[in-house]
Amino acid sequence: MIEFKNVEKYYGDFHALTNINLKIESGETVVLIGPSGSGKSTLIRTVNGLETVEGGELIVNDQDLANKKTDMNRIRKNVGMVFQHFNLYENKTVLENIMLAPRLVLKRNKSENEKIAQALLAKVGLADKGNSYPKQLSGGQKQRVAIARSLAMKPKALLFDEPTSALDPEMIGDVLNVMKDIAKDSDMTMLVVTHEMGFAKQVADRVIFMDSGKILEDAPSAQFFDNPKEPRAKQFLSQVLNH
Ligand SMILES: Nc1ncnc2c1ncn2[C@@H]1O[C@H](COP(=O)(O)OP(=O)(O)OP(=O)(O)O)[C@@H](O)[C@H]1O
């Protein structure tokens, strides 16, 4: 589904990603962890073309994103993204937020669009919020709407960039539970940047540890948490787990 081959990324002179090699199979849930500034957001944003790459190959859903001619609209139809700050349209209701892209991009008809949107709202525990505006919702509710909105496009893969980092602690569990449910769907590929080690441990098939723009470790979740190989991964884990 997603494959990085010797990918390089620069911001001006700054080398943000160095020789990234990573393969994510369809249906896998992969968590990306590492210290602040290690390149996690940059990496995840390259997968749906929000950041360009300068070298190597980046294959997403059979298309090479390192090739300038690649059709980004086709990529974005198949790869959804959930952001730290929700990015909902404040002047649209919850239902309108969820129905917008399927209407414009997929040309889904109104009654089917509404039916799918309502079902997704029920799935994220917000069946009664369709006519609310984002400002009437808590952060955790907004994030669940953002997840429903991504799912409405029926993507093959979902990217999550620190989806719980902006939430009050009591809201985090509800959002993680929705993400756990999605991860159980064996057709959905998920790549998640998070500091939630419990989620990584319980839900991820694999954990990728990054530092200074490089992947230092790529291991099955249980193996990574029981016995990280890289000294820097060990040190990182001992800091975040004892926090
Ligand atoms: N648009 C940009 N222009 C220049 N430098 C950038 C840009 N975006 C990110 N960087 C730099 O690239 C490096 C990696 O940033 P990135 O946001 O990918 O890290 P991160 O691991 O996601 O960090 P955090 O956990 O703090 O969100 C950082 O040194 C950052 O300052």
The ligand as an SDF file (V2000), in Angstrom:
LIG
                    3D

 31 33  0  0  0  0  0  0  0  0999 V2000
    8.0220   23.7850    6.6850 N   0  0  0  0  0  0  0  0  0  0  0  0
    9.1990   23.6200    7.2790 C   0  0  0  0  0  0  0  0  0  0  0  0
   10.2680   24.3900    6.9510 N   0  0  0  0  0  0  0  0  0  0  0  0
   11.4720   24.2120    7.5300 C   0  0  0  0  0  0  0  0  0  0  0  0
   11.7510   23.2790    8.4820 N   0  0  0  0  0  0  0  0  0  0  0  0
   10.7290   22.4930    8.8470 C   0  0  0  0  0  0  0  0  0  0  0  0
    9.4120   22.6140    8.2800 C   0  0  0  0  0  0  0  0  0  0  0  0
    8.6180   21.6810    8.8630 N   0  0  0  0  0  0  0  0  0  0  0  0
    9.3870   21.0110    9.7370 C   0  0  0  0  0  0  0  0  0  0  0  0
   10.6510   21.4930    9.7430 N   0  0  0  0  0  0  0  0  0  0  0  0
   11.7760   20.9870   10.5400 C   0  0  0  0  0  0  0  0  0  0  0  0
   11.9390   19.6060   10.2420 O   0  0  0  0  0  0  0  0  0  0  0  0
   12.2540   18.8790   11.4280 C   0  0  0  0  0  0  0  0  0  0  0  0
   11.2430   17.7720   11.6090 C   0  0  0  0  0  0  0  0  0  0  0  0
    9.9790   18.3450   11.9240 O   0  0  0  0  0  0  0  0  0  0  0  0
    8.6840   17.4510   12.1400 P   0  0  0  0  0  0  0  0  0  0  0  0
    7.5510   18.3730   12.4370 O   0  0  0  0  0  0  0  0  0  0  0  0
    8.5500   16.5020   11.0160 O   0  0  0  0  0  0  0  0  0  0  0  0
    9.0940   16.6550   13.4550 O   0  0  0  0  0  0  0  0  0  0  0  0
    8.2100   15.7960   14.4650 P   0  0  0  0  0  0  0  0  0  0  0  0
    9.0160   14.5790   14.7760 O   0  0  0  0  0  0  0  0  0  0  0  0
    6.8580   15.5850   13.8950 O   0  0  0  0  0  0  0  0  0  0  0  0
    8.1490   16.7290   15.7510 O   0  0  0  0  0  0  0  0  0  0  0  0
    6.9990   16.9610   16.8780 P   0  0  0  0  0  0  0  0  0  0  0  0
    6.8990   15.6610   17.6430 O   0  0  0  0  0  0  0  0  0  0  0  0
    7.5600   18.0660   17.7090 O   0  0  0  0  0  0  0  0  0  0  0  0
    5.7450   17.3230   16.1450 O   0  0  0  0  0  0  0  0  0  0  0  0
   12.2640   19.8920   12.5730 C   0  0  0  0  0  0  0  0  0  0  0  0
   13.6130   20.2570   12.8290 O   0  0  0  0  0  0  0  0  0  0  0  0
   11.4780   21.0590   12.0370 C   0  0  0  0  0  0  0  0  0  0  0  0
   11.9160   22.2680   12.5870 O   0  0  0  0  0  0  0  0  0  0  0  0
  1  2  1  0
  2  3  1  0
  2  7  2  0
  3  4  2  0
  4  5  1  0
  5  6  2  0
  6  7  1  0
  6 10  1  0
  7  8  1  0
  8  9  2  0
  9 10  1  0
 10 11  1  0
 11 12  1  0
 11 30  1  0
 12 13  1  0
 13 14  1  0
 13 28  1  0
 14 15  1  0
 15 16  1  0
 16 17  2  0
 16 18  1  0
 16 19  1  0
 19 20  1  0
 20 21  2  0
 20 22  1  0
 20 23  1  0
 23 24  1  0
 24 25  2  0
 24 26  1  0
 24 27  1  0
 28 29  1  0
 28 30  1  0
 30 31  1  0
M  END
$$$$
